[in-house]
């Protein structure tokens, strides 16, 4: 494994990108819904896109790439105006909201790194610490929190990266992906026309979400005591510098084999939801449980996922709705059962049960109370095997005009124990899974992962 511990990142510029003056922007405020408040205190979601451009010079980077990215971001913000504002909680309001004022904008950092581009954008084990300098810090204080921050980093002769940090209380994965694709679309078009195709045009209208009065208050009371209105996030523990991140790939054939194997273990009277998501997630849960070691097998394995409620609400809302519209679902199993021969079947069955609950429709009264009761545990740092990202986001289609990304990472999984899922970078229809583990655990995971797919 190549080492990249001696890398340095030199900051060239920190600026603020304002919405384009092509359209007069007015001040606005946007309330938070129950779905936003659920994620209000969670650490930011950090994404990193690597774009390979052989023989890339500093001159071309600074005279062509950076100006185009800045200009297209400015135009994109016309459609996503709340992202240029800040989360605030005035004393005379019952809950926080997003406020945009004239001259607000998005923090943009331009930097240069001497790290090994191919090492960072690879699939094998890589040191987690080297990625953090490529991600911008989100400005958050007691009374104000930025919504997003962006960093563009040059790797001379190799390419560049775009680091993106997003406040989870304001954006879910669907919205943040839509923003990035909108920015890429406008940049690639390379024109002043600010129009976007309908699927990338956000619906910024909170009135479309209807839920029983009091659910948002339950959530707020869980996060805050009566004497505090601090917007600071839950404190993440320091990331162990010895951790490694790696990406593993499921081909379409691998997924087909998993489906056949689980079906062999399935009682004919059972109808399991054996989607690619369920199969790959179940398999990774089993591999992780085995890799962690036998000393963990006496406990429980907690696992869960976030479900998009846009099409599950009554009435359903548009898929381009701006904001959070996801809720958590999951289950638990004894670790000693997970590592048995039929472990993948067992987890797939539990995940299928969760999926079937969703098919019955989202009952927000029960969902709200259930999730509000989880807040004390989340404040204490309770963890399970969660998921960041989704193959449905098709992140490898995010082309700013210099080609598809060579690699996409969700950096923030090294802070929360989650895994990340994405579409296959080679466009073959497979699935990528990113994990962060200690060295010995990573070696064990790689072995179990490969052997189980043979």
VENKA-V97302 format. One record per helix or strand of 2 or more residues. SS is the DSSP state (h for helix, s for strand). FROM is the first residue (numbers start at 1). TO is the last residue. If there is no record, write none. Layout:
SS&FROM&TO + SS&FROM&TO
This chain:
s&9&18 + s&28&31 + h&34&38 + s&45&52 + h&58&79 + h&81&84 + s&86&88 + s&97&100 + s&105&113 + h&117&120 + s&126&127 + h&129&132 + s&144&146 + s&148&155 + s&159&166 + h&173&189 + h&198&200 + h&206&208 + h&215&223 + s&244&250 + h&252&265 + h&276&292 + h&294&296 + s&300&308 + s&326&334 + h&335&338 + h&343&359 + h&364&379 + s&387&388 + h&391&393 + h&395&397 + s&407&410 + h&413&416 + s&419&423 + s&431&437 + h&439&452
